[in-house]
Amino acid sequence: MQQHLDTITISTRGQGLYEFTRLLEQFVVRSRVRTGLITAHVRQTSCSLVIQENADPDVQTDLLAFFRRLVPEGMEWLVHTTEGPDDMPAHIKAALAQTSIGIPVTDGQPVFGTWQGIYLFEHRYRPHRREIVMHIIGDA
């Protein structure tokens, strides 16, 4: 059994989905783990991680629009407003999604479906630098 750890940084340009499937796949290959589990974890609280379709960009557009409607800005009853009007809605969106995702590894590759990719889902309007920690454990 072996394990490896790496951190990548994704610079966002504001709200949206930022695919990092290739970076995760490259990490798995470098690790030389053939069978195991890779976990991706984002270290911030106003963004999240999702596995989503990566073939049709309309999926990303619709997902972003859905979250904007589900958790709109301008909820006057929110108490945490210090960091701007998009901050607390971003925290709520991140709580509804996930900050860690586990993906099986088989034959030295993460197991994704045909049209699946892994994304950082940025919930803030301003650009940010987001850190994703990747940890893999398994057998060579």
N, C-alpha and C positions, 0 to 999 in steps of 0.2 A: 504494500500500500504506500502510495506517495501522495504528496499534496504540494500545490504551488499557489502563489498569491501574486496578483499584479493590480495596479490601479491605472485607469485611463481617465483622461480629462476630456470632456466634450464642451466646447464653447457653443452656446446657443445664441440665436439672434432674436429671441422672444418666444412667445407661445408656439407650440408645434411639436411634432414628433421627429426625433433625430435617430436614424437607424445606426446601430453599431454592430450589426451581425458579423461583418467581416473581421472586426477587431476581436470579437469574442472567439470566432473560429480560429484566428491566427494564434491566440493565446492557448487554445486547446491543443493545436498542433505543436507549438513550442514546448508544451508541458510533457508531451509524449505519453500522456495517459490514454489508454485504449478503451477502458471500460470504467465508468465512474459517474460522477455528478459535478457539474459546474454550477456555482451560485454567483449571480450578479447582484450587487447591492449598491444603491445610490445613497450617498452620504448626506443628502440634504432633505429638508422637510417640505419644500414647496414644488417638488417635481416627483415623478414616479417612473416606474418601468412597466412596459407592456410588451407582450408578444402579440403581434398583429399581422395582418396581411401586408405583404410588401410588393404586390403586383399592380394593384390599381390605386393610384394616389387619392382617388375619391373617398376611399375608406378612411384615410387620415383626415381629410377635410371634414367628413361627416362626424368622425369621432371627436374632433376638436369642437365642432359646432354643438354636438350633443352635450359635452361637458360645460360649455359656456352657458347653455340653456339650463342645465341641471343645477349649476352653481354660479349664478350671475353676480356681477359686481353690484354694489349699491344696496346691499342688505343693511339697512340702517341699524338693526339690532345687534350687529357685530361689535364686540368690544375691542378686539385687537386690530387697530387701524394705524399704528405707529409707522409701519413700513410701506404704507401706500394702499390704495383701494383694491389692488389685485393680490395682495399678500395673503390675507385670511382666506379668500376664495381658493387660492392656490393650495393652502394647507388642507382645506376640506377636500379638494380634488385628489390630492396625494393620499389622503386617508381613505378615499373610496377606491383607489387603485392599489398598487403595491410598491414597496420600496426594495423588495428582494424577490428574485425569481430563481428557482432551481430548474436545471435542464439536464436530462440524462445525456451521457456520452457513451457512444457505441462505435466500435471500430475507429477510434481516434477522432470522431466528429460529434459535435453537439447534435442532438436529435430534434430537428425542426421539421415541420410539415412542408409540403411542396411550396406553398406561398407564404410561409411564416418568416418573420424577422423579429429581432428584438430591438426595442426603441427606448430611448429616454423621452419621456413625455414632459416637456417643459410647460409649467402652468403660469409662469410669470411673463409679463410683457417686456421687461428689460432684458438685455443680454446677460447671461450668467456663465460662469465656468463651473461645471458639475463634475464631481468625482464619482466614478463607478469602480468599486472594488470587485475583482473577480477572483474567486477561490475555486480550485478544482481538487478533487480527491478521487483516487481510484488506483487501478492497476495498470502497469505498463504492458 
